Amino acid sequence: MAHETIISGGTLVDGTGADTRKADIAIDEGKITRIGDLSGEQAGQTIDATGKLVTPGFIDLHTHLDAQIGWDPEMRPSSYHGVTTALIGNCGVTFAPCGVENRRYLAELMEAVEDIAADAIIDGLPWNWTTFGEYLDTVQSLDPTLNVVGMCGHSAIRFEAMGDKSCDEGVQADKGELARIVDLVKESVEGGAVGFSTSRFLGHRVPDGRLTPGTWADPNETEAIQKAVVEAGGRGGLFQVAPDMRTRYQVEKDMFQRGAELGCQVLFSGGTGPDGDGGVSRWSEFLGSNNEAGRRITSICHTRPSGSFFGLAQQAFLRTPAWQELMKLPTIADKVAEMKKPEVREKLINEAKEAKGFGPAANMLHPMGTGEFPDYDLENKRSLAKLAEDEGKDPVEIYVDRLIASEGREFWNFWAFGGALQNQWNYMRLPYVVPMLGDAGAHVGQFTDADSPTFLLGQLTRDRGVYTLPEAVHRISGKSAEVLGLKKRGEIKEGYHADINVIDYENLTSCHPEYVNDFPHNGGRIVTKSKGYDATMVAGQVVIQNGEYTGSRPGEVIRDFIRD
């Protein structure tokens, strides 16, 4: 019998953490039907993977593609980097459940937190839902390229139950409001949400400057929500947190542990600092002891130094009057032309110097170069401060002259997160950490980490040995599928869904970030493409081949999960 597709001659990295092996793969009706030596088998389509890796599709546990799917069903840039399943609804920022009267508020909240214009969100989505289940129905009707898993968010639910006071510090839900919150959580999970997400991070603000709904929720509320997730969906339902580890370290850890005791799979955003081991030993003990006791707690983290890209696209860092006027110009080319005028260059430099320039941030800004592939300075030898010291100039002069010389193409990566490289790599190696915090669909004009899988496999695994190849693939496929409770995904096994990558591993790399204006109302964002993915398949269909979309959009909104 002929198969629909055979991937032949590849080196299989199956997502379990097992050693690589040579094997062919047969695919029929969206599933893997045979693995082994299929040299005598026939197929309607054969993909020659000789000399290439064959891996499961990657599962991105942190995206904000909730709005973008409406006008970009290809879900870029995640799909450029081997991702076949994306978890949306992180950090409590979701568009459902939502009464008709609250639609504008949620769009404006997304704009404030994630840098997508509210008008683009309002006009780019059909807004034909009120419940979370209806929202998932809408996402499926958009025929996404990738699989989608959704969480219901604290911001939408708390605002729906409490109104404007949901953002006020010190204000807690009364008995009736808490009952409403619990009902909405249960209704959402029963409607297909994999679980619930919340943000307690002190950098997520609504348009009037207050922190997002849920930030100040007390343990009474968070525990009631955790119970609701388990009651509605079963043990293993997700409870995702963007935590406040700066001012509520112990409170947050207690919340993680209590949620896991109640039966949730707890997923939180974590990382390390520059002092000592950056907290790695403490997190090793906390994650290890809880998981060994059967309490499921997993951290995700940044794969490379991150926080913001500065330059001439959308953010200049410097904010003096001359810089503000410069950044009002419509295009990067216009800004460069203006900067080339001697009197403008001088004014930009002098004003910035008088305003104390970059200050300590000069040590955290690293130029990414202008080549086809970015330089992330993993030797930590080319900060703006170091470049200025080497040339005997002020950092402002270096910054201005490099922007001019690059015709505005160069970005400066601000190392706000993950900059203590060895500490971060040690954290990533902990057994209960997934190195995938891509944030696709978030902070869209400010930076992008959606190339995290490519960077992980290329620069960290192949070039630096932070992981073995089987372990790196396992973390972002099989391990991630386990966290979500995905059925027959995340590994290459017979009977599993044929979500697969064929990778030219030796040449795998992220391309240089580009600023493009392809959102509704000409909105801008940063996109990073890749080299090295020969093919990415979803449900047995090639959706992107050598960086080009095929037009196939077989993605599924997944609503059924493994639960105890």
N, C-alpha and C positions, 0 to 999 in steps of 0.2 A: 504494500500500500504506500502510495506517495504521501509525503508530508507537505503541509503548506510551506514551511520554511525550515531550512537546516542552517545552523551556524557551524561552520566546519573549521577544524584545525586550530582552534583557539586554546589558550591557557586559561583554565577555569579557576576563578577565585570566587568560591560559591557563597560567601556571606556568613558562613558559620565560624570562621576563624581557622578552618582546616587548611593544610598545605595546598598549594596550587597543584593542578594536574592537567594534563592534556585530555580534552574530550570534545566531542561534537554534541550539539543540542538540537533536538527536533521540536518544532512548535506547531500546534494545531488548535484552532478555535481559541486562541488567546492564552493557551496553557502550554507548559513544558511537558511533552509527552515521552521523550526518550533522551537519555544522556549516556554517551559511550562512544564506541567506534561505529559510526554510521556511514562508513565509506561505501557500503553497498546499497544504501537507501537513496530513493529519489525524492525530489522536492520541487514544488512550483517555484520557489525562490531559494537560492543559496547565497549565504553571506560568507565570504572567505575571511576567516579571522586568523589566518596563519601569521604567527609572529605577534599577535595581539592578545590583550587580556579580554576575557569575557566575565563580567561581574553582574550581580543584581543591580537593578536601578536603585539610586540612592534615595533616602527618605529624609527630607529636610524638616526637622522638628521645630523650626522657628521661622515662619514667614508671616507677612502681613498682606497677602495677595487678595484679601477679601473684596476690596473695591476693584483692583486692577483687572481681575478676571472678566469684569464687565466689558472692557474694551480691548483686552489683550489676552485672549484665551490660550495663547501659546505660553503665557506665564513666564515671560522673560524677566530677568536673566536666569532664573533657576533652571530652565530647560536647557540652557547652554552648557550646563555643568553636570549632566548625568542624573539630575533629579527626576524621578518618575512619580513620586508621591510627595505632596506638600501639606504640612499641617498649618492651617490658617486659624485666625482668631486669637493669636497670642496677646499677652499683656492686657487682657481685658477689653481690648478695642475691637468690638464687633458691631455688625449692623442689624443684629437680631438677638433676641426678640425686640420688636420696635413698633409702637403705635404710630399711626399716620402722623400725628402731631409732633412726634419726636425725631422724625427723619432728618430734618435740617440740623438738629443739635448733634446727632451722631456723626453726620458728615463734617461738621465744623470741629468736632472733637478729633476726628481722624486727621484733619488738616493740621490742627495744632500739634498733635503728637507725632504724626508720620509724614508731614510735608507734602500731602496731596491736596490740591485746592478743593474746597467744599463744592464749588460749582461743577468741577470735573466729576466728583463722586455722585452728585445729584443727577447730573445729565448722563453719566456713563453707566448707570445701573437702572434697571426697570422699576425698582422699588415696589414690587407687586407682592410683598409678603408682610406679615406681622409676626408670625411665629418663627422659631429657628428652623423647624422642619420645612416650612415653606421657603425660607431662604435657601436651604440646601437644594430644594426642588428647582429653584431658579438657577443656582449654579450649575446643576446638571443640564438644564435646558440650554445653557450657553455653550455646551460641547467643549469642555476644557481639553487641552492637549494632555495634561498630566492628571493623575489621580489626586483627589482632594479629600482631606479629613478636616472636619470643622470642630471648633470649640465654641461654646457660648461664653460671652464675656461679661465680667463684673460691671463694666461701665454701662453697657446697655441695660442690664438687668436691674442694677441698683437705681439708675435714673428712672427706669420705668416704674419702679416700686416707690421711690421716695421723692422724685422730682429734683428741683434745683439744690435742695439742701444735701443731696447725696454727696456733694463735693466738700462740704464744710467739715473742717477739722473739729473733732469733739462731738459731732452729732452722730448718734447711732440709730439704727432702725428700731422703731417701736415694735410691739408684739405683732400688730397687723401688717406692718411693712416687712418684717422678717418672714412672716408666713407667705407673703406675696413673693419675696425673693426665692424662697424655697420652692414654691409652686412653679415659678418660671424656670428654675434650674431643672427640676424634674421633667417638666414639659419639654424642655430643649433636649435633654439627654434621651428621653423617650422618642423624640423626633429625629434622632440620628447623630447628635453631638457626641464626640468621643469623650467629652468631659467639659471642664470649666476652666477659665483662665482669669487671672487677676493681676493687676499691677499695683505694687506698693512702692515703686521706684520714685524717688523724689525729683526726678527730672521730667516726668510725664505730666503735662499741664493742659488744662482746658483753655479756651480762648481768653477768659477773664483773668487768667493767672493762677487760679486755684488748681489743686492737684486732682487727677482724674477720680471719678467715683470708684470707691473701693479702697483707695489708698489708706483711709483711716478706719476701715472696718475693724471691729474688735474681735477677739477670739470667739465670742459667742456667735457672731455672724459667720466667720470662716468655718467654724466647726459644723454649724447647721448646714452650710453649703456642701461641705465634704460628705456629710451623712446623706444629703440629697443625691449627690452624684452616685454613691454606692447603692442607695435604695432604688434609684431609677434604672441604673445600668449594670449593676453588679460589681463585685470586688475587682479592682483593676481599672476602674474608671479614672480618667486623668484629672489631676488637679495641678494646673500649671501656674507658676508664679514668676513675675519679674520682681524680685524682692528688694527690700531696703536693708542691706547688710551694713550700711554706714551708721545708722542711728538705732536700729532695732534688731541687732544681730541675734540675740538670744530669743527674742519674740518670734522671729522668722524661723529659726531652727526648731523651736517648739511647735510652730504651726506645721512645718514639714512632717515632723515625727507624729503629731496627732493625726494628721490626714492619712499617713501611712498605716497607723494603728487602726483607723476606722475602715481601711480597705482600699484607699485610693492609691493609684500609681502617681506619686508626686514627681513633678518635673520642674526644676528651677534653673534660672540663668545664674551661672557662677563664674568665678575666675580667681586670679591671684593678685597680690600686691608686690611692691618692690622690696619690702623689708623681710629679712630672714628668708624663710622658705615660702613666703607669701601666703601662709595659711594652709599649705598643702598637707602637712601632717595632721592638722585639726580636722580637715575635711576627709582625709583618709580614714581617720578613726570614726567619724560620724557616719559617713556613707557605708563603711565596712560593717560596723556593728549593727546598724539598722537593717541592712540588706541580709546579713547573715542570720538575723532574727526573723526574717520573712517580711520585713517592712520595706516596701518597694519605693526607693527614693533614687532619682537619677538627676544629675546635673548636665546641662549643656554649657559650652563655653566657646569663646571666640577662637578661631583657628590661627589668626594672625593679628598683629597690632592693628588697632582700629579705633574709630571714634568720629572722624570727619575728614573729608577731603577739601582742602582749601586751594584757591587759585582764582581764576577769572570766570568760571562757569556760573556759580551761584553764590559762593561764599569766599570773601577775600580775607577774612580774619580781622584785618585792620579796618577801623570804623570811623576814621576822622572825616571831616566834611569833604575833603578832596577824594577820599576813597569812596564815600557814599555817592558822590556825583559820578565817579567813574563807573561804579557798578550799576548805575541806572541805564547805561548805554545798552542797546538791544542785543548786540552780539559780541562774542569774544573777539572777533576781528576788529570791531569798532573800538573795543577797550584797548587792544594792543596798539592800534593806530594812535589813539590818544596818548597812551603811555610813552610812545616814541618821541613825542614832542618834548624837547629838553626842559621847557618851563613846567610842563605837567609832571614829568618824572621828578624834577627837583621838589616840587610842591608835595607830591605823594610821599617822598622820602622824608622831607623836613617835618611835615605835620606828624608823621608817624613817630619820628624820633622824639619830638616834643611831647608826644603822648606816651612816652616810655616804650614804644615799639612793641615787641613781642613778649618782653619780660621773660619769666621762667618757661613760657611755652616754646621758646626757641629750642629748648632741649628736647621737646616732644614732637617737633615737626620734621618730617623726613621727605625729601624730594623723591618722586617716583620715576624720574627720568622722562625721556621722550621716545623711547624705542617702541617697537611693536609689542614688547612684553615689559611689564613694569618691574622696577627694582624696589623690593620692599626692605632693603637694607637690614637683612637679618644678622649681619655682623655688628650692627649698631655703631657704625663709624661715620655716618654722614648726616647727622642732625643739622638743622639750620645753625645752631650755636657753634657746632664743630666746624662747619664750612666757613662761617664768619671768622672764627678764630684763625683758621688756617690761612685765610686770605687777608687778615688784618683789616676787616671791614665791619661795619655795623650789620647785624642780621637783616635789617630792613633793606639795605642796599643789595644784599645777595638775593633776597626774595624778589625785589622789583626787577633786577637785571635778568634773573633766570626766567621770570614770566615773559619778559620782552623777547629774550633769546629763543624761547620755545614757542613763540607766537601764541602764547596763552594755553598751550596744550598740556603743560606740566601741572600735575596735582601735587600737593604737599599733604602727606598722610599724617594725621594727628594721632599720636599714640596714647589715647585716653584709656583704652582697655587692652590688656594682653601684652603690654610693653615690657614687662619683666620676663623676657623670653624663656630662660631656663625654668623659672618657676611655673610659667604657663605650660610648658611642655611636660613638666612633671605632673601637673594637675591633670592634663589631658590623658596621661597614662593611667590614672586611677581607674580601677575596674568599672566604676559606676558613673563614668563621665563620657558623654558623647560630644566630640569636637565638631559641632554643627550649629552655629548661630548665624545663619545666613542673612536673616532680616530682609529678605526680598519683599518689595512692596512697602518698605518703611524708609523714612528719612531719604526719600528717593533722589532729591537733588543735592543731598549733603554727602552721602557716601554709599557704597554698597559692599557687602561681604558675601554676596550670593555666590561668589566663586570659591567659597570655602571648601567644597569637596575636591575641586581641582587643585587648589593650593595644598590641601592636606595630602593628597596622593602624590603630587609632583614634588613640591619644594620640601615638604616635611618628611614624607615617607621615602620617596626615591632618592632625594638628594641629601637628606640629613639623618635618616634612620630613626626618626622620633618614634615611629611604629614599624613593625613588620608589615608587609603588604597585606597578608591575610587579616591581620588584626585591624588595620586601618579600614579596609573594606567592611569588615564585620561591624565596626562601630557605627557606620553610616548606612548600613543596610539591615542585617539580621538583628543587631542590638536595638536599633531604632524601631524596627517592626515589632519587637517584643515589648518595648515601652508602650506603644500605642495599642497593642493587642491585635495587630493585623493578621488576618487569616491567609495563610499560604502566600505570603509576600516577604520580601527581604532576603530570600535565599534562592539559589538555583537548585531546585529539586524537582523530580518528576511529580506532576500534578499541581505544581505551583503556577501562579500567574506569570506570564512571560514578560515581565518588566526587566529589561536587560540593557547593559551597555557593552559595546565593543570598543576597546580603548587602545590607541597607539601609545603605550605607556612611556616609552622613551622620549616621546615628543609632547607629552601632555603638559599644558601650561595655560595660565590665564593670560588673556590679551590685555593691552593697556585700556584702562577705563575711558569711556567716551561719554560726553554730555550730549544728549539728544532731546529734541522737543517733539515727542510723539504721544503725549497725553492729551486728553480733551482740553480744548481752549488753549492749545499750544503749550501745555505745561511741560516743564523740563525735568529730566532725571538723568542719573548716571547708570550706564549699562556696561558690564564687563562680559565680553565673549570669551571663547576658549579655542584652543587648538588641541587636537588629539582624540576627540570623540568621533570615531568613525561612524558610529550609529548609536542612537538611543531608541529603545523600543518600549512601547506601552501596550499591554495586552496583545503582544505579538506583532504589532504594527510599528514600522519605523516612523518615528515622528520627527526626528532631526538627523540629518546625515551630513557629516563633514561641515557642521555649522549652519546648514541650510534646512529650513522647515519643509517637510514633504506635503503638508496640507492635511495629513491625518490627525484627527482629534478624538482619540478613543478613550480619553480619561473618564474615570468613574468617581462619583462622589460616594465614598465608602461610609456606610452607616451601621455595619454589623461587625462586632469585635469579639475577640476571645475574652471571656469573663469567667471568674470563678463562680 
